[in-house]
Amino acid sequence: MFIDLRGSTELAHGRLPYDALFLFDRYIQVVTGAIRAHGGHVTSIAGDGVMSVFGMDRQTKALDAIQSALSVWKGVDSLNADLKNELSTTLNIGIGLHFGTAVVGWVTYNESKSLQFLGDTGNVAAKLEAQSKNLNCKMVVSLIALDAASISAETLERTSVPIPGQGEPMNVAAIRQRHDLERALERRSIAIT
């Protein structure tokens, strides 16, 4: 899963460096907290972009990633409410989520260590997040990821998007409203019980 804060340059403009850092720290804490709460691992934070990976159990981890995305969305909405008197505009995120194979391991540099993954899955997730801007939605999730989590895309807006380096366009769901994602997760629970 890749999450990016849109318009971050404008958010920092005109703020004292400490105030900008405070704002971005609150955002990063919301995002990384939601990822960890659902069993995910943050593999990199670059500015306001956060890349994460979820374990190896196909159905459980795909579902964890999607639930994490919903928690991030709720957390940013809550953060917007908390900071409404300090922000001239709301914090707006984009989320890209894909499911696939990756090589995951620790990379050591001097005394520091970071969890990294190799493979196309993370790149595709980042490209799906970029497509969320083009599709004017909050989240773009591959139908592969929804299928892995046993979530029906039937009630979601489906489309296909070009992914550079992938050849054929990828089938995805474009999610504009949080309640659409909540409803898809609820329908999954009803179908399983």
C-alpha positions in Angstrom: 0.0 0.0 0.0 1.2 3.5 -0.8 -0.3 6.6 0.7 0.6 10.2 -0.3 -0.5 13.5 1.1 -1.7 15.8 -1.7 -0.8 19.5 -1.8 1.8 19.2 1.0 3.9 22.1 -0.4 0.9 24.4 -0.1 0.2 23.1 3.4 3.8 24.0 4.5 3.9 27.3 2.7 3.7 30.3 5.1 4.1 28.2 8.2 7.0 28.3 10.6 9.2 25.2 10.0 8.3 23.9 13.5 4.6 24.3 12.7 5.0 22.5 9.4 6.9 19.7 11.0 4.3 19.3 13.7 1.5 19.0 11.1 3.4 16.4 9.0 4.4 14.5 12.1 0.7 14.2 13.1 -0.2 13.0 9.6 2.7 10.4 9.6 1.7 9.2 13.1 -1.9 8.6 11.9 -0.9 6.8 8.8 1.8 4.6 10.3 -0.3 3.9 13.4 -3.1 2.6 11.2 -0.7 0.4 9.2 0.8 -1.2 12.3 -2.6 -1.7 13.9 -3.5 -4.0 11.1 -0.3 -6.0 11.0 1.5 -3.9 8.3 5.1 -2.8 8.2 6.1 0.6 7.0 9.0 0.1 4.6 9.7 3.7 3.7 8.6 7.3 4.4 9.7 9.8 1.8 8.4 13.2 2.7 4.7 12.6 3.0 4.6 9.4 1.1 4.3 6.2 3.1 5.0 2.7 1.6 4.0 -0.4 3.5 3.8 -4.1 3.1 1.6 -6.7 4.7 2.6 -10.4 5.5 2.4 -13.6 3.5 -1.0 -15.1 4.3 -2.9 -14.3 1.1 -6.5 -13.6 2.3 -5.8 -12.4 5.8 -3.0 -9.9 4.8 -4.9 -8.6 1.7 -7.9 -7.9 4.0 -5.6 -6.4 6.6 -4.2 -4.0 4.0 -7.7 -2.9 2.9 -8.8 -2.5 6.5 -5.7 -0.5 7.2 -6.5 1.8 4.3 -9.9 2.4 5.8 -8.3 3.2 9.2 -5.9 5.6 7.5 -8.8 7.3 5.8 -10.8 7.6 9.1 -7.7 8.8 10.9 -7.0 11.6 8.4 -10.7 12.6 8.5 -10.4 12.8 12.3 -7.1 14.7 12.1 -8.8 17.2 9.8 -11.5 17.7 12.4 -8.9 18.2 15.1 -6.9 20.7 13.0 -9.8 22.5 11.3 -9.0 25.8 13.0 -5.3 25.6 12.0 -5.7 24.5 8.3 -6.9 26.7 5.5 -7.7 23.5 3.5 -8.2 19.9 4.6 -5.6 17.2 4.4 -6.2 15.2 1.3 -4.7 11.8 0.7 -4.4 9.3 -2.1 -4.1 5.6 -1.5 -2.9 2.9 -3.9 -3.2 -0.7 -3.0 -2.1 -3.8 -4.9 -1.5 -7.5 -4.0 1.4 -9.6 -5.3 4.6 -11.3 -4.7 7.7 -9.5 -3.3 11.0 -10.4 -1.7 11.0 -8.9 1.8 14.0 -8.5 4.0 16.2 -6.3 6.2 18.7 -4.1 4.6 21.6 -2.9 6.8 23.5 0.3 6.4 26.1 1.1 9.1 24.2 0.7 12.3 20.8 1.3 10.9 18.4 -1.4 9.5 15.3 -1.0 7.5 12.7 -3.5 6.2 12.6 -3.3 2.4 10.9 -5.2 -0.4 11.7 -5.9 -4.0 9.3 -6.7 -6.7 6.7 -4.9 -8.8 3.9 -4.9 -6.2 5.1 -1.8 -4.4 5.7 0.0 -7.7 2.2 -0.8 -8.9 0.7 0.4 -5.6 2.5 3.7 -6.0 1.3 4.0 -9.6 -2.2 3.2 -8.5 -2.0 6.1 -6.0 -0.9 8.3 -8.8 -4.0 7.2 -10.8 -6.2 8.3 -7.9 -5.4 11.9 -8.9 -6.4 11.2 -12.5 -9.6 9.4 -11.5 -10.4 12.1 -8.9 -10.9 9.6 -6.1 -9.3 8.9 -2.7 -8.3 5.2 -3.3 -7.4 3.0 -6.2 -7.2 -0.7 -5.4 -6.5 -3.5 -7.9 -9.2 -6.1 -8.4 -6.4 -8.6 -7.7 -6.2 -7.2 -4.1 -9.9 -7.2 -3.6 -10.2 -10.8 -4.9 -7.3 -11.8 -2.5 -9.3 -10.3 0.4 -12.6 -12.0 -0.8 -14.2 -8.6 -1.3 -16.6 -8.2 -4.1 -16.1 -5.2 -6.4 -19.7 -5.5 -7.5 -20.8 -2.3 -5.7 -17.6 -0.4 -6.4 -16.8 1.8 -9.4 -14.6 -0.4 -11.6 -12.4 0.7 -14.4 -9.0 -0.1 -16.0 -5.9 2.1 -15.8 -2.6 2.0 -17.7 0.3 1.0 -15.5 3.6 2.0 -17.1 5.7 -1.1 -17.7 2.8 -3.5 -17.2 1.6 -3.9 -20.8 -2.1 -4.4 -20.5 -4.2 -1.9 -18.4 -5.0 -3.1 -14.9 -8.5 -3.6 -13.6 -9.1 -1.6 -10.5 -11.8 -0.1 -8.2 -11.8 3.6 -7.8 -13.2 4.5 -4.4 -14.4 8.1 -3.9 -16.3 7.9 -0.6 -15.3 6.3 2.6 -18.7 4.7 3.0 -18.3 2.8 -0.3 -15.2 1.0 1.1 -17.0 0.5 4.5 -20.0 -1.0 2.7 -17.8 -3.4 0.6 -16.1 -4.6 3.8 -19.5 -5.1 5.5 -20.8 -7.1 2.6 -17.7 -9.3 2.8 -18.5 -10.0 6.5 -22.2 -10.8 5.7 -21.2 -13.1 2.9 -18.7 -15.0 5.1 -21.0 -15.4 8.2 
